[in-house]
Amino acid sequence: MASPAEIWRSRHQRYRLIGEVCEGCGAKIFPPRDVCPSCGSTKTGYEIIRRKIDVKIDRKN
């Protein structure tokens, strides 16, 4: 169970759909990660994701 402090810190990401954009390859990343899954770059910037988006699901089960 998440503590109140953890919920408070993640509220923008949780309720505003804040993701990242890789500065190396331009890939959009959600949820935010330390490393771009497409190119391996660590240079990313935050971006508010618009309400209507195309979602790509990667099923590796």
Backbone bond lengths (Angstrom), bond angles and torsions (degrees), N, CA, C in turn:
res aa  C-N    CA-C-N  psi(-1)  N-CA   C-N-CA  omega(-1)  CA-C   N-CA-C  phi
1 M - - - 1.448 - - 1.528 109.08 -
2 A 1.311 116.08 135.03 1.463 121.14 -178.36 1.525 110.68 -75.90
3 S 1.318 114.54 142.74 1.463 119.44 177.71 1.528 109.53 -78.20
4 P 1.328 117.99 161.45 1.464 120.00 177.31 1.531 112.57 -56.92
5 A 1.328 117.30 -35.56 1.471 120.53 179.45 1.529 111.09 -65.97
6 E 1.332 117.92 -41.24 1.462 121.23 178.64 1.527 111.26 -65.17
7 I 1.308 116.66 -40.45 1.469 120.78 178.00 1.520 110.06 -64.10
8 W 1.327 117.48 -42.63 1.461 121.81 -179.95 1.525 110.93 -62.49
9 R 1.340 117.50 -43.42 1.463 120.81 -178.11 1.524 112.36 -68.99
10 S 1.318 118.52 -30.04 1.464 120.83 -176.45 1.527 113.01 -98.00
11 R 1.329 118.58 7.63 1.466 120.92 -174.16 1.520 112.85 -62.58
12 H 1.336 118.74 -39.29 1.459 120.05 -179.33 1.523 110.70 -66.04
13 Q 1.306 117.26 -43.94 1.462 120.88 178.98 1.523 110.47 -65.31
14 R 1.304 116.94 -39.13 1.459 121.01 -175.76 1.526 112.45 -72.98
15 Y 1.324 117.60 -41.98 1.457 120.37 -172.31 1.521 114.63 -102.64
16 R 1.331 118.97 -14.72 1.454 120.70 -179.23 1.516 112.28 -113.02
17 L 1.311 118.57 2.02 1.459 123.13 -177.59 1.524 111.59 50.96
18 I 1.314 115.14 64.84 1.451 120.54 176.75 1.518 108.06 -93.42
19 G 1.308 115.28 121.53 1.454 121.33 178.01 1.516 109.33 -117.09
20 E 1.308 116.35 -160.10 1.459 121.41 178.76 1.520 109.44 -133.20
21 V 1.319 115.11 158.32 1.458 121.93 172.89 1.517 106.99 -122.85
22 C 1.326 116.40 128.90 1.458 121.34 179.56 1.526 108.86 -73.35
23 E 1.328 116.85 129.37 1.461 121.16 177.97 1.525 111.18 -77.18
24 G 1.328 117.21 -17.52 1.460 120.95 -179.82 1.518 113.06 -80.45
25 C 1.349 116.95 -48.88 1.467 119.76 -175.07 1.524 113.62 -120.43
26 G 1.337 118.23 -8.11 1.457 121.22 178.35 1.517 114.70 84.09
27 A 1.327 118.07 6.52 1.466 121.30 -179.83 1.523 110.45 -67.80
28 K 1.331 116.13 142.50 1.460 121.52 175.26 1.522 107.57 -92.11
29 I 1.336 116.10 132.48 1.455 121.63 -172.18 1.524 109.73 -122.50
30 F 1.328 117.08 124.14 1.456 122.09 173.73 1.513 107.97 -145.76
31 P 1.302 118.01 129.96 1.451 129.20 -3.86 1.527 110.76 -71.03
32 P 1.348 117.47 161.09 1.463 120.46 -179.57 1.526 111.78 -56.54
33 R 1.324 115.72 141.42 1.470 122.14 -179.96 1.515 109.38 -132.98
34 D 1.311 116.29 165.13 1.463 120.98 179.09 1.524 112.04 -75.94
35 V 1.332 116.94 -28.37 1.463 122.23 -176.54 1.527 108.78 -130.33
36 C 1.338 116.80 137.47 1.465 121.33 177.83 1.526 109.19 -66.91
37 P 1.342 118.02 127.00 1.462 119.70 179.69 1.529 113.08 -71.19
38 S 1.329 118.01 -17.60 1.466 120.81 -178.83 1.518 112.95 -82.87
39 C 1.356 116.57 -46.59 1.468 118.96 -173.81 1.527 114.16 -122.77
40 G 1.330 118.06 -9.50 1.459 120.81 178.42 1.518 114.45 85.91
41 S 1.333 118.10 5.27 1.462 121.67 -179.69 1.528 110.69 -71.47
42 T 1.321 116.42 148.77 1.463 121.01 176.09 1.523 111.45 -102.34
43 K 1.326 117.40 1.27 1.464 121.63 -179.78 1.524 109.21 -93.76
44 T 1.328 115.62 106.15 1.457 120.79 179.74 1.519 109.20 -135.07
45 G 1.321 116.21 158.42 1.451 121.77 177.03 1.515 109.64 -130.40
46 Y 1.319 117.29 148.42 1.460 121.41 -178.30 1.518 111.58 -74.28
47 E 1.322 115.41 149.01 1.462 121.81 178.58 1.521 108.80 -148.92
48 I 1.337 116.43 136.33 1.462 120.35 174.45 1.522 107.11 -80.95
49 I 1.312 115.92 125.14 1.457 121.39 -177.40 1.524 108.70 -83.15
50 R 1.324 115.82 132.64 1.465 119.31 -179.78 1.525 110.23 -68.59
51 R 1.307 116.17 164.00 1.464 120.80 -173.26 1.521 113.54 -66.22
52 K 1.326 118.42 -40.86 1.459 120.54 -179.38 1.521 108.72 -102.53
53 I 1.322 115.61 113.58 1.458 120.34 -179.32 1.522 109.68 -135.43
54 D 1.302 115.54 159.57 1.454 121.28 171.18 1.519 107.17 -89.59
55 V 1.310 116.38 128.97 1.456 120.96 -176.83 1.517 109.32 -107.34
56 K 1.326 115.99 128.62 1.455 121.79 176.09 1.522 107.08 -103.94
57 I 1.316 116.63 120.55 1.457 121.20 -178.22 1.522 108.58 -102.95
58 D 1.319 115.36 126.00 1.452 121.54 179.01 1.522 107.57 -104.99
59 R 1.313 116.77 104.79 1.468 120.98 -177.43 1.519 109.25 -97.08
60 K 1.319 115.73 109.15 1.464 120.95 -179.17 1.518 111.51 -113.66
61 N 1.304 117.64 31.81 1.467 120.88 -177.62 1.480 111.56 -82.84
